[in-house]
Amino acid sequence: MADSQILVHMCCAPCSIYPVKVLRAEGLSVMGFFYRHNIHPYTECMKREQALDRYAETEDFKVLRQKDYDLKTFLQHVVYREADRCRYCYHDRLKSTALLARRGHFDCFTSTLLYSRHQNHELIREMGESLGKSVGVPFYYRDFREGWKEGIETSKRLRIYRQQYCGCIYSEVERYLGKGALRITPEG
């Protein structure tokens, strides 16, 4: 894989630190992709995007980003399916990355979701591999969780903006009000 170009879905700067380091050490040329439809509120999306831009500039790699902010469509796909919202979110982010990797003639693609201890790692891997086969660009699987602490320490040392929740409005509610705060009942 050395000298190959990889498109990396990047959810934020802190989660990108360790994967970028490892991928470059493996000889891959890294380009990032910032997906923004799931991040709420818009001000949070902008904080994450700006932090990622600053980090990318410091580390000398480019980041592609969506030009729009389609929170409405994201919410329409997960409303009343909140318990399974991550499945939709993973799929949409990975599919967007895979399609962009195909258009950009990348050798492979991956995601910084594979860095987080809070994500469903096996589901991400299965989806990535399936999407890679369907679009004709291999999914590059790597378990980046081993660098969890290193990424946190580095982001703190570099004073990079560190968010306190995954990104969607539901994870924000769970972060601040607890896991049981999202109980949805027929009565509302």
HELIX and SHEET records of a PDB file:
HELIX    1   1 ALA A   13  ALA A   25  1                                  13    
HELIX    2   2 TYR A   42  GLU A   59  1                                  18    
HELIX    3   3 LEU A   71  VAL A   78  1                                   8    
HELIX    4   4 GLU A   82  ASP A   84  5                                   3    
HELIX    5   5 ARG A   85  ARG A  103  1                                  19    
HELIX    6   6 THR A  112  TYR A  115  5                                   4    
HELIX    7   7 HIS A  121  VAL A  135  1                                  15    
HELIX    8   8 PHE A  144  GLY A  147  5                                   4    
HELIX    9   9 TRP A  148  ARG A  157  1                                  10    
HELIX   10  10 ILE A  169  LEU A  177  1                                   9    
HELIX   11  11 LYS A  179  LEU A  182  5                                   4    
SHEET    1   A 4 VAL A  63  ARG A  65  0                                        
SHEET    2   A 4 SER A  29  PHE A  34  1                                        
SHEET    3   A 4 GLN A   5  HIS A   9  1                                        
SHEET    4   A 4 CYS A 108  SER A 111  1                                        
END                                                                             
